[in-house]
Amino acid sequence: MSYFTLDTSSLQHWLTNHADLASRLGGSPADWTIREVSDGNLNTVFLVDGSAGSLCCKQALPHVRVAPDWPMPLERALYEARYMRATADAVRPAAPELYFYDNEMFLLVMECLTPHEVLRTALIRDEAQPGFSAVIGQYVARSVHATSWISQPFEHGSKLLADFAGNTALTRITVDLILTDPFRPCSRNPSPETGLLPDVEALQADKLLHSAVGSLQERFLTARQALLHGDLHTGSIMLHNNDVRVIDGEFATMGPIGFDCGLYLGNLALHACAAPDKNSLIEAEIIAFWDSFTTELRTLLKTGGGDVWALSDETQRRDLLDNFLLDILRDTAGFCGLEIIRRTIGFAQVADYTLCATPESRTAARRKALQTGRTLILKAPSLHTLEDLLSVLTLQ
């Protein structure tokens, strides 16, 4: 079967030809309910309900869904499937289960997450139960342990490099949209509101900042520490009560561990900029994430397994791990700053700013975000503790 874009009718027919998936739904195909629920930038997503169960079907499009004149390789679905398979055993149950991947239709069929909602939406509605970030911290630590050179034989890391090296189109999006475009005049950047224009122009002329961004660009492209989710933010996490799941791993690539950490914390910090009355909640979530991440990673790395640190005794290993985590903290701060700036003035901005009551308060919130992002990027190499990072975010 050659690729074509599915709709509800053709998806029903496709599912009837896959007995294992049809049996998960149960009943007659005529009785299945299929809804398109696409709300992201890149793909179409369908939820299918039958008498026995439900499925989520996600198909890559040959273009950006929200920008049809922007071509996009279908193979990105393959990398999402590989990411889910590479991390599934380590992170379960904090990710949906992948049931099937069709390499010709570029279609993933996975566990249906209902009645879950997107974390960003839950935060905006003030409906997220506190403590969700501890699950995300544990998720990142476990995926790191399963894919890092620190914990796995180098042959494992080499295979992951080969498996994900071809995901260049989505890595190019990261390089452009997060690491480059916000810091220069670019047609992809939305026009800022008039009151913010001087701040944007100053940022785009800031040579000291650009030098620090250059170091982060180099770090992202050369520090192949572990397999990254690559797009870990509050829009790629779903939750229902205490059940927290990470979705949308199509940007997966080998890279610096602090990149995933920084993107996630950056989106939390953006929420605090837009809704300063939630500073206490966001501070608690950032602390919960970092405590969970570092505690879990320390536990997992107590014993060896990889070729890195193979000659170290227990004391040496503890010291090496302390330095390793410090480097991750500094990377986290830098990439956090990049994400704050990108989501404020770059492509794919966040809905959190709708919480601002007036245009003036929205401009003030965005200005604070730009200042915070800049300070994080510049100060990242000199941070020593999470408290240092929180002080830059003015949450402590």
C-alpha positions as CSV (number, residue, x, y, z in Angstrom):
1,M,0.0,0.0,0.0
2,S,1.4,3.4,-1.0
3,Y,1.0,6.4,1.3
4,F,-2.1,8.5,1.2
5,T,-3.7,10.9,3.8
6,L,-6.2,9.1,5.9
7,D,-9.7,10.4,6.8
8,T,-12.2,8.8,9.1
9,S,-13.6,6.6,6.4
10,S,-10.3,5.3,5.1
11,L,-8.9,4.8,8.6
12,Q,-11.9,2.6,9.4
13,H,-11.1,0.5,6.4
14,W,-7.4,0.3,7.3
15,L,-8.2,-0.8,10.8
16,T,-10.5,-3.6,9.6
17,N,-7.5,-5.1,7.7
18,H,-5.5,-5.3,11.0
19,A,-7.1,-8.0,13.1
20,D,-5.1,-7.4,16.2
21,L,-6.1,-3.7,16.3
22,A,-9.7,-4.4,15.3
23,S,-10.0,-6.9,18.2
24,R,-8.8,-4.2,20.6
25,L,-11.8,-2.1,19.5
26,G,-14.3,-4.9,19.5
27,G,-17.7,-5.0,17.8
28,S,-18.4,-4.2,14.2
29,P,-16.5,-1.6,12.3
30,A,-19.8,0.1,11.5
31,D,-20.2,0.7,15.2
32,W,-16.8,2.3,15.8
33,T,-16.6,6.0,16.5
34,I,-13.7,7.8,14.8
35,R,-13.0,11.5,15.7
36,E,-10.2,13.6,14.3
37,V,-8.7,15.6,17.2
38,S,-5.6,17.1,15.6
39,D,-4.4,20.2,17.4
40,G,-0.6,20.1,16.9
41,N,1.5,21.6,14.2
42,L,2.6,18.5,12.3
43,N,0.2,15.6,12.2
44,T,-3.3,14.3,12.0
45,V,-4.6,12.4,15.1
46,F,-7.7,10.3,15.3
47,L,-9.3,8.7,18.4
48,V,-11.2,5.5,17.7
49,D,-13.7,4.0,20.1
50,G,-15.2,0.5,20.0
51,S,-17.3,-1.6,22.3
52,A,-14.2,-3.2,23.8
53,G,-11.6,-0.5,23.8
54,S,-10.1,2.6,22.1
55,L,-7.1,3.5,20.0
56,C,-5.2,6.6,19.1
57,C,-4.0,6.8,15.5
58,K,-1.4,9.4,14.5
59,Q,-0.3,9.9,10.9
60,A,2.5,12.1,9.6
61,L,1.5,14.6,6.9
62,P,3.9,15.5,4.0
63,H,3.8,19.1,5.2
64,V,3.3,21.1,8.4
65,R,-0.4,20.8,9.3
66,V,-0.8,24.4,10.1
67,A,1.4,25.6,7.1
68,P,0.7,23.4,4.1
69,D,3.3,25.2,2.0
70,W,6.0,24.0,4.4
71,P,7.1,20.5,3.3
72,M,8.0,17.9,5.9
73,P,9.4,14.4,5.5
74,L,7.0,11.6,6.4
75,E,9.8,9.6,8.0
76,R,9.5,11.6,11.2
77,A,6.9,9.1,12.2
78,L,9.5,6.3,12.1
79,Y,11.7,8.2,14.6
80,E,8.8,8.6,16.9
81,A,8.1,4.9,16.8
82,R,11.8,4.2,17.4
83,Y,11.9,6.5,20.3
84,M,8.8,4.9,21.9
85,R,10.3,1.5,21.5
86,A,13.8,2.5,22.8
87,T,12.4,4.0,26.0
88,A,9.2,2.0,26.6
89,D,10.6,-0.5,29.1
90,A,12.4,2.1,31.1
91,V,9.7,4.8,31.4
92,R,6.5,2.6,31.6
93,P,3.8,3.6,32.5
94,A,4.6,7.3,31.9
95,A,4.1,7.0,28.1
96,P,1.4,5.5,26.0
97,E,1.9,2.0,24.7
98,L,2.7,1.7,21.0
99,Y,0.7,-1.1,19.5
100,F,1.6,-0.9,15.8
101,Y,3.6,1.2,13.3
102,D,2.9,1.2,9.6
103,N,6.0,2.1,7.7
104,E,4.2,2.7,4.4
105,M,1.4,4.8,5.8
106,F,3.7,6.5,8.4
107,L,1.0,5.8,11.0
108,L,1.4,5.0,14.7
109,V,-1.4,3.2,16.5
110,M,-1.1,3.5,20.3
111,E,-2.9,3.5,23.6
112,C,-5.7,6.1,23.7
113,L,-5.3,8.5,26.6
114,T,-8.8,9.5,27.7
115,P,-10.0,11.3,29.7
116,H,-6.5,12.8,29.9
117,E,-5.9,16.4,28.8
118,V,-2.8,18.4,27.7
119,L,-0.8,19.7,30.7
120,R,-0.7,23.2,29.3
121,T,-4.4,23.3,29.0
122,A,-4.8,22.0,32.6
123,L,-2.4,24.6,33.9
124,I,-4.3,27.4,32.1
125,R,-7.5,26.1,33.5
126,D,-5.9,25.8,37.0
127,E,-6.9,22.1,37.0
128,A,-3.5,20.4,37.2
129,Q,-3.0,18.5,40.4
130,P,0.3,19.5,42.0
131,G,3.2,17.1,41.9
132,F,3.0,16.1,38.2
133,S,6.6,17.3,37.6
134,A,8.0,14.5,39.8
135,V,6.7,12.0,37.3
136,I,8.4,14.0,34.5
137,G,11.7,14.1,36.4
138,Q,11.6,10.4,36.9
139,Y,10.7,9.9,33.2
140,V,13.7,11.9,32.0
141,A,16.1,10.1,34.4
142,R,14.9,6.6,33.4
143,S,15.1,7.4,29.7
144,V,18.6,8.8,30.2
145,H,19.7,5.7,32.1
146,A,18.3,3.5,29.3
147,T,20.1,5.4,26.5
148,S,23.2,7.2,27.9
149,W,26.8,6.4,27.4
150,I,27.3,6.8,31.1
151,S,25.1,3.8,31.9
152,Q,25.2,1.6,28.7
153,P,27.9,-0.1,26.7
154,F,29.2,2.1,23.9
155,E,27.8,-0.3,21.3
156,H,24.3,0.6,22.6
157,G,25.0,4.3,22.2
158,S,26.4,3.7,18.7
159,K,23.3,1.9,17.6
160,L,21.1,4.8,18.9
161,L,23.3,7.3,17.0
162,A,22.8,5.3,13.8
163,D,19.0,4.8,14.4
164,F,18.3,8.5,15.0
165,A,21.0,10.2,12.8
166,G,18.6,10.5,10.0
167,N,16.1,12.6,11.9
168,T,17.7,15.7,10.4
169,A,14.6,17.5,9.3
170,L,13.1,17.8,12.7
171,T,16.5,18.6,14.2
172,R,16.8,21.4,11.7
173,I,13.5,22.7,13.1
174,T,15.0,22.7,16.6
175,V,18.2,24.4,15.4
176,D,16.3,27.1,13.5
177,L,13.2,27.7,15.7
178,I,14.8,27.4,19.2
179,L,18.5,28.1,18.7
180,T,18.7,30.7,16.0
181,D,15.5,32.4,14.6
182,P,14.5,34.3,17.7
183,F,17.8,36.0,17.9
184,R,17.7,37.5,14.4
185,P,15.1,39.1,12.1
186,C,13.3,36.2,10.5
187,S,10.0,35.8,8.5
188,R,9.1,32.8,10.7
189,N,9.0,35.0,13.8
190,P,5.5,36.5,14.4
191,S,5.5,40.3,14.5
192,P,5.7,41.4,18.2
193,E,3.3,43.8,19.7
194,T,4.4,47.4,19.3
195,G,5.3,47.8,23.0
196,L,7.7,44.8,22.8
197,L,9.5,45.8,19.6
198,P,12.4,47.7,21.3
199,D,13.0,44.7,23.5
200,V,13.1,42.3,20.5
201,E,15.4,44.6,18.5
202,A,17.8,44.9,21.5
203,L,17.9,41.1,21.9
204,Q,18.6,40.6,18.2
205,A,21.5,43.1,18.4
206,D,22.9,41.7,21.6
207,K,26.4,40.3,20.7
208,L,27.2,39.1,24.2
209,L,24.0,37.1,24.2
210,H,24.6,35.8,20.7
211,S,28.0,34.5,21.8
212,A,26.4,32.5,24.7
213,V,23.7,31.2,22.3
214,G,26.5,30.0,20.0
215,S,27.9,27.9,22.9
216,L,24.5,26.3,23.4
217,Q,24.2,25.7,19.7
218,E,27.5,23.9,19.8
219,R,26.4,21.9,22.9
220,F,23.2,20.8,21.3
221,L,24.8,19.6,18.1
222,T,27.9,17.9,19.6
223,A,27.1,16.6,23.1
224,R,25.5,13.3,22.3
225,Q,24.9,12.2,25.9
226,A,21.6,10.3,25.7
227,L,18.5,9.9,23.6
228,L,16.4,13.0,23.9
229,H,12.6,13.4,23.5
230,G,13.6,16.6,21.8
231,D,10.3,18.5,22.3
232,L,9.5,18.0,26.0
233,H,7.1,20.8,27.0
234,T,3.7,21.2,28.7
235,G,2.0,20.7,25.3
236,S,3.6,17.2,24.9
237,I,2.5,15.9,28.3
238,M,-1.0,14.6,29.1
239,L,-2.5,13.9,32.5
240,H,-5.6,12.7,34.3
241,N,-5.5,13.1,38.1
242,N,-2.1,11.4,39.0
243,D,-1.7,9.6,35.7
244,V,1.0,11.6,33.8
245,R,2.1,10.6,30.2
246,V,4.7,11.9,27.8
247,I,3.7,11.9,24.1
248,D,5.0,13.2,20.7
249,G,8.6,11.9,20.6
250,E,9.1,12.6,16.9
251,F,11.9,15.1,17.5
252,A,14.0,12.4,19.2
253,T,17.7,12.7,18.7
254,M,20.9,12.0,20.6
255,G,21.9,15.2,22.5
256,P,22.7,16.9,25.8
257,I,20.5,15.7,28.7
258,G,19.9,19.2,29.9
259,F,18.0,20.0,26.6
260,D,14.9,18.0,27.6
261,C,15.2,19.4,31.2
262,G,15.5,22.9,30.0
263,L,12.6,22.8,27.6
264,Y,10.3,21.5,30.3
265,L,11.4,23.9,32.9
266,G,11.3,26.8,30.4
267,N,7.6,26.1,29.7
268,L,6.9,26.1,33.5
269,A,8.7,29.4,33.8
270,L,6.7,30.8,31.0
271,H,3.5,29.9,32.8
272,A,4.8,31.8,35.8
273,C,5.6,34.9,33.7
274,A,2.0,34.9,32.3
275,A,0.4,34.1,35.7
276,P,2.7,35.5,38.5
277,D,0.0,34.5,41.1
278,K,1.1,30.9,40.4
279,N,4.8,31.5,41.3
280,S,4.6,29.2,44.3
281,L,3.0,26.4,42.3
282,I,5.6,26.7,39.6
283,E,8.5,26.9,42.0
284,A,7.3,23.7,43.8
285,E,7.0,21.9,40.4
286,I,10.5,22.9,39.3
287,I,11.9,21.7,42.6
288,A,9.9,18.5,42.3
289,F,11.2,17.9,38.8
290,W,14.8,18.4,39.7
291,D,14.7,16.5,43.0
292,S,13.0,13.5,41.2
293,F,15.3,13.6,38.2
294,T,18.5,13.8,40.3
295,T,17.4,11.3,42.9
296,E,16.3,8.7,40.3
297,L,19.4,9.2,38.2
298,R,21.7,8.8,41.2
299,T,19.9,5.6,42.2
300,L,20.1,4.2,38.7
301,L,23.8,5.1,38.3
302,K,25.1,3.7,41.6
303,T,26.3,0.7,39.8
304,G,28.2,0.6,36.5
305,G,27.0,-0.8,33.2
306,G,28.7,1.5,30.6
307,D,32.2,2.0,29.5
308,V,32.4,5.5,31.0
309,W,33.6,5.6,34.6
310,A,34.4,1.9,34.4
311,L,37.6,2.3,36.4
312,S,36.1,4.4,39.2
313,D,35.6,3.2,42.7
314,E,32.5,4.2,44.7
315,T,33.9,7.5,45.9
316,Q,35.3,8.5,42.5
317,R,32.0,7.6,40.9
318,R,30.1,9.8,43.3
319,D,32.3,12.7,42.6
320,L,32.0,12.2,38.8
321,L,28.3,12.0,39.1
322,D,28.2,15.3,41.1
323,N,30.1,17.0,38.3
324,F,27.9,15.3,35.7
325,L,24.8,16.6,37.3
326,L,26.3,20.1,37.7
327,D,26.9,20.1,33.9
328,I,23.4,19.0,33.3
329,L,22.1,21.8,35.6
330,R,24.0,24.4,33.6
331,D,22.8,23.0,30.3
332,T,19.3,23.0,31.7
333,A,19.5,26.7,32.6
334,G,20.8,27.7,29.2
335,F,18.3,25.7,27.2
336,C,15.6,26.9,29.6
337,G,16.5,30.4,28.6
338,L,16.4,29.6,24.9
339,E,13.0,28.0,25.2
340,I,11.6,31.0,27.2
341,I,12.7,33.4,24.5
342,R,11.6,31.1,21.6
343,R,8.0,30.6,23.0
344,T,7.7,34.4,23.6
345,I,8.8,35.9,20.3
346,G,9.5,32.9,17.9
347,F,7.4,30.4,16.0
348,A,4.9,28.3,17.9
349,Q,4.2,30.6,20.8
350,V,2.3,29.5,23.9
351,A,-1.3,29.9,24.9
352,D,-0.2,30.7,28.5
353,Y,-0.1,34.4,27.7
354,T,-3.9,34.4,27.3
355,L,-4.0,34.4,31.1
356,C,-2.8,38.0,31.0
357,A,-5.9,40.3,31.7
358,T,-4.9,43.2,29.4
359,P,-2.7,43.9,26.4
360,E,-0.4,45.9,28.7
361,S,0.0,43.1,31.2
362,R,0.7,40.7,28.3
363,T,3.5,42.9,27.0
364,A,4.9,43.2,30.5
365,A,4.8,39.4,30.9
366,R,6.6,38.9,27.6
367,R,9.2,41.5,28.5
368,K,9.9,39.7,31.8
369,A,10.2,36.4,29.9
370,L,12.8,37.9,27.5
371,Q,14.8,39.4,30.4
372,T,14.6,36.1,32.3
373,G,15.6,34.0,29.3
374,R,18.6,36.3,28.5
375,T,19.8,36.2,32.1
376,L,19.6,32.4,32.2
377,I,21.6,32.0,29.0
378,L,24.3,34.4,30.2
379,K,24.5,33.1,33.8
380,A,24.1,29.4,33.0
381,P,27.9,28.6,33.1
382,S,28.3,30.0,36.6
383,L,25.3,28.4,38.3
384,H,26.0,25.8,41.0
385,T,22.6,24.9,42.5
386,L,19.0,24.7,41.7
387,E,18.5,27.6,44.0
388,D,20.8,29.7,41.8
389,L,18.5,28.8,38.8
390,L,15.3,29.7,40.8
391,S,16.8,33.0,41.8
392,V,17.3,33.9,38.2
393,L,13.7,33.0,37.5
394,T,12.9,35.3,40.5
395,L,10.9,32.4,42.1
396,Q,13.1,32.6,45.2
